[in-house]
Amino acid sequence: MKGIKVEGAALFHTPRMPDYYPLLVGALAALDSNTEKTRRLVYAMARDALIKQARAIEPEIREADLTKERLKLERAIRKVEVEELERSPTKKALIRLARRIEDELADFAVR
């Protein structure tokens, strides 16, 4: 099976999927203006690309595996956003709240 290529770099190598975090960081670093709005656009494009490229894999990727990949992408997005928040001292309370919520959700998932 061949990987799907985007701008000269293989994005998917079946069965191993990419680490989304460095892809997102690279995409955001290339922006002229790294604002919340532009980051949301990048995230939307990444979500769309994941779905389109996963659907193009032969044999077709299982829905459960696609869901796992979508969750990995969302975790990478959250990590990038937390890093953005950490750069702003006025938003540290939001970070603490988000981490508490994430801890609660992790505890809930273990039950």
C-alpha positions as a Markdown table, in Angstrom:
| # | Residue | x | y | z |
|---|---|---|---|---|
| 1 | Met | 0.0 | 0.0 | 0.0 |
| 2 | Lys | 1.2 | 3.5 | -0.7 |
| 3 | Gly | 1.0 | 6.4 | 1.7 |
| 4 | Ile | -1.0 | 9.4 | 0.8 |
| 5 | Lys | 1.3 | 12.4 | 0.1 |
| 6 | Val | 0.7 | 16.0 | 1.0 |
| 7 | Glu | 3.3 | 18.6 | -0.2 |
| 8 | Gly | 5.9 | 15.9 | -0.7 |
| 9 | Ala | 5.5 | 14.2 | 2.7 |
| 10 | Ala | 3.7 | 10.9 | 3.3 |
| 11 | Leu | 0.9 | 11.6 | 5.7 |
| 12 | Phe | -0.4 | 8.1 | 6.1 |
| 13 | His | 1.7 | 4.9 | 6.1 |
| 14 | Thr | -0.7 | 2.1 | 6.7 |
| 15 | Pro | -1.0 | 0.8 | 9.4 |
| 16 | Arg | 1.0 | 3.5 | 11.2 |
| 17 | Met | -0.7 | 6.9 | 11.3 |
| 18 | Pro | 1.1 | 10.2 | 11.8 |
| 19 | Asp | 1.8 | 12.1 | 15.0 |
| 20 | Tyr | -0.5 | 15.0 | 14.5 |
| 21 | Tyr | 1.1 | 17.4 | 17.0 |
| 22 | Pro | 4.3 | 18.2 | 15.0 |
| 23 | Leu | 2.2 | 18.5 | 11.9 |
| 24 | Leu | -0.1 | 21.1 | 13.6 |
| 25 | Val | 2.9 | 23.0 | 15.1 |
| 26 | Gly | 4.5 | 23.1 | 11.7 |
| 27 | Ala | 1.4 | 24.4 | 10.0 |
| 28 | Leu | 0.8 | 27.0 | 12.7 |
| 29 | Ala | 4.4 | 28.2 | 12.6 |
| 30 | Ala | 4.0 | 28.8 | 8.9 |
| 31 | Leu | 1.1 | 31.2 | 9.4 |
| 32 | Asp | 1.6 | 34.9 | 8.9 |
| 33 | Ser | -0.8 | 35.5 | 11.8 |
| 34 | Asn | -1.3 | 32.9 | 14.6 |
| 35 | Thr | -4.6 | 34.0 | 16.0 |
| 36 | Glu | -7.4 | 31.9 | 17.4 |
| 37 | Lys | -9.4 | 32.3 | 14.2 |
| 38 | Thr | -6.5 | 31.1 | 11.9 |
| 39 | Arg | -5.8 | 28.2 | 14.3 |
| 40 | Arg | -9.4 | 27.2 | 14.1 |
| 41 | Leu | -9.2 | 27.2 | 10.3 |
| 42 | Val | -6.1 | 25.1 | 10.4 |
| 43 | Tyr | -7.8 | 22.6 | 12.7 |
| 44 | Ala | -10.8 | 22.4 | 10.5 |
| 45 | Met | -8.6 | 21.8 | 7.5 |
| 46 | Ala | -6.8 | 19.1 | 9.4 |
| 47 | Arg | -10.0 | 17.4 | 10.4 |
| 48 | Asp | -11.3 | 17.4 | 6.8 |
| 49 | Ala | -8.0 | 16.1 | 5.5 |
| 50 | Leu | -7.9 | 13.3 | 8.0 |
| 51 | Ile | -11.4 | 12.1 | 6.9 |
| 52 | Lys | -10.7 | 12.5 | 3.2 |
| 53 | Gln | -7.4 | 10.8 | 3.3 |
| 54 | Ala | -8.5 | 8.0 | 5.6 |
| 55 | Arg | -11.4 | 7.3 | 3.2 |
| 56 | Ala | -8.9 | 7.0 | 0.3 |
| 57 | Ile | -6.9 | 4.2 | 2.0 |
| 58 | Glu | -7.3 | 0.8 | 0.4 |
| 59 | Pro | -8.4 | -1.4 | 2.0 |
| 60 | Glu | -10.8 | 1.0 | 3.7 |
| 61 | Ile | -9.9 | 1.9 | 7.2 |
| 62 | Arg | -12.2 | 0.5 | 9.9 |
| 63 | Glu | -14.6 | 3.1 | 11.5 |
| 64 | Ala | -13.2 | 2.3 | 14.9 |
| 65 | Asp | -9.7 | 3.0 | 13.7 |
| 66 | Leu | -10.8 | 6.2 | 12.1 |
| 67 | Thr | -12.4 | 7.3 | 15.4 |
| 68 | Lys | -9.2 | 6.6 | 17.2 |
| 69 | Glu | -7.3 | 8.8 | 14.7 |
| 70 | Arg | -9.8 | 11.6 | 15.0 |
| 71 | Leu | -9.4 | 11.4 | 18.8 |
| 72 | Lys | -5.6 | 11.6 | 18.4 |
| 73 | Leu | -6.0 | 14.6 | 16.3 |
| 74 | Glu | -8.3 | 16.3 | 18.8 |
| 75 | Arg | -5.8 | 15.6 | 21.6 |
| 76 | Ala | -3.0 | 17.2 | 19.5 |
| 77 | Ile | -5.3 | 20.2 | 18.9 |
| 78 | Arg | -5.9 | 20.5 | 22.7 |
| 79 | Lys | -2.2 | 20.3 | 23.4 |
| 80 | Val | -1.5 | 23.1 | 20.9 |
| 81 | Glu | -4.2 | 25.2 | 22.4 |
| 82 | Val | -3.0 | 24.7 | 26.0 |
| 83 | Glu | 0.4 | 25.8 | 24.9 |
| 84 | Glu | -1.1 | 28.9 | 23.3 |
| 85 | Leu | -3.0 | 29.6 | 26.5 |
| 86 | Glu | 0.2 | 29.1 | 28.6 |
| 87 | Arg | 1.8 | 31.9 | 26.6 |
| 88 | Ser | -0.9 | 34.3 | 27.9 |
| 89 | Pro | -0.6 | 35.0 | 31.7 |
| 90 | Thr | -4.2 | 36.2 | 31.9 |
| 91 | Lys | -5.5 | 32.8 | 30.8 |
| 92 | Lys | -3.7 | 30.6 | 33.4 |
| 93 | Ala | -6.9 | 30.0 | 35.3 |
| 94 | Leu | -8.5 | 28.6 | 32.2 |
| 95 | Ile | -5.7 | 26.2 | 31.9 |
| 96 | Arg | -6.1 | 25.0 | 35.4 |
| 97 | Leu | -9.8 | 24.5 | 34.9 |
| 98 | Ala | -9.2 | 22.6 | 31.6 |
| 99 | Arg | -6.7 | 20.3 | 33.3 |
| 100 | Arg | -9.2 | 19.6 | 36.2 |
| 101 | Ile | -11.9 | 18.8 | 33.7 |
| 102 | Glu | -9.5 | 16.6 | 31.7 |
| 103 | Asp | -8.5 | 14.8 | 34.9 |
| 104 | Glu | -12.2 | 14.3 | 35.8 |
| 105 | Leu | -12.9 | 12.9 | 32.3 |
| 106 | Ala | -9.9 | 10.6 | 32.5 |
| 107 | Asp | -11.1 | 9.3 | 35.9 |
| 108 | Phe | -14.6 | 8.8 | 34.5 |
| 109 | Ala | -13.2 | 6.8 | 31.5 |
| 110 | Val | -11.3 | 4.5 | 33.8 |
| 111 | Arg | -14.4 | 3.5 | 35.8 |
